Amino acid sequence: MTSNFHKYTTFVNKVTSTESKDADAFIYRLQELGGDLAIQRLLTAAVGISAEGGEFMEIVKKMIFQGKPPSQDNLEHLKIELGDVMWYVAQACMALDISLEDICDMNIDKLSKRYPDGTFSEYYSENRREGDR
């Protein structure tokens, strides 16, 4: 009898891209994406933002749910982790050939369209217009 987990992993394997399962296909895809796109910086940024963001979240989680105090040491640790996130954000900006200021301007434009009166709205937060990512 096949276990549910075995069925699940069989399914997962079937719906996983070749590039995710085969090192040669992965390397070929990276080479294919090279050229004008600094894919290595983009990959570095994506992995790093996720990892460092997780470290930042871990501190916040412990303060909220596990009684860790918002001491100077813990707040300093948050700032250090946020600096690490920013290092990877800079990598992403370099990979995409855009400044952090331009990213901020794009985000302001996006959110200004989402919240037309300039303030947060639960309605617009949950009911996005077409094309609003």
N, C-alpha and C positions, 0 to 999 in steps of 0.2 A: 504494500500500500504506500502511495506517495504522500509525504507530509505536505501540509499547506505551505510551509516555508519553502520546500523544494519546488512546488508548483509556482510559487511566487518568484523565486529566483530564476526559474526557467522562463517565466514571462518577462521579467526584468531584462534578462539576457537577450531575448528576442527583440525587445523594443529599444535596445541600446545601440547607438551608432557604432560603426566600425572603428572610427577614430577614437572612441572611448575604450575599445577593447583591444585594439591592435597597435602596438608601438610603432611599427613601420607606417601604418596609415596615419597615425597621429603626427609623426615627424613629417610625412609628405604633406599633410594638411597645413602644418605650420610653415613649411617652405612655400606652399602655394599661396598662403596669405601674406607672406613677406612682401618685399618690395616697398611700396609707398607706406604701407601700414606697419608700424613698429609693434608687431604682434607679441614679441617677447616682453616689451614694456607693458602692453595691455594685459597680458597674462599675469605678469608680476603684480600689476596694480590690482587686478581682480582678486587674486589669491590673498594679497596683503591686506586690502581693505576689509575683506571678510574676516581674516584672522585677527587683525588688530581691533576691528569693530567688536568681535566676540570678546576680546580681552577687556575692552571698555565696558561692554554690557555685563560681563561677569562681576565687575566691581559694583556697578549700579544694582545688579540683582542681589548681591550680598547686602548692600545697604538697605534695600527695600524689603526683602523677604527673609533675611537671615540675621538682622540686627547689627550689621557692621556699622560703626558710627561714621558720620560724615566729618571725620577728623581732618586736620591739615594734611596728614600723611596720605590719607585715602583720596582727598581732593587733588593733591599733587600727583598721585598715581594716575588719576583720571586725566589730568592735563598731559602727562607723559604719554599715555596711550593715545590721546587725541592727536598729539604731535606725530606719533607713528602712523596714524590714519592719514594725516596730512601728507606725510612723505609719500605714501602710496597714491594719494590723490594727485600729487605733483607728477608722479610717474604716468598716471592716466592722462593728465593734461599734455605732457610731452608726447605721449603716444598718439593723441588725437590732434596735436598741433593747435592747441587752444589755451588761452590764459584762464586762470581761475576767475578773474574779473568777468570775462566773457561768459563763463559757466554761470556765475552768479546773476548776470544780466539776463541770460536765457531763462533761468529759474524764476526770477522776478516776473518776467513776461508771462511765463506759463501760469504761475500762481495768480497773477493779476487777472488773467482771463478766467480762471477757475472761480475766483472770488471777486466778482465785478464791483462790489462796493468797498473792496479793500480790507475786509475783515473776514475772519474765519466763519464758516457756516457749515453746520452738520449736514444740511441738505446738499450743498454743493460738494462737500467732501464725499458723500455717499452716492450722489447722482451726477456722474461725470458726463460732460458733453462728448459727442463723438470726436475721437482723435485726441482726447485729453488723457495723457499717460501719467 
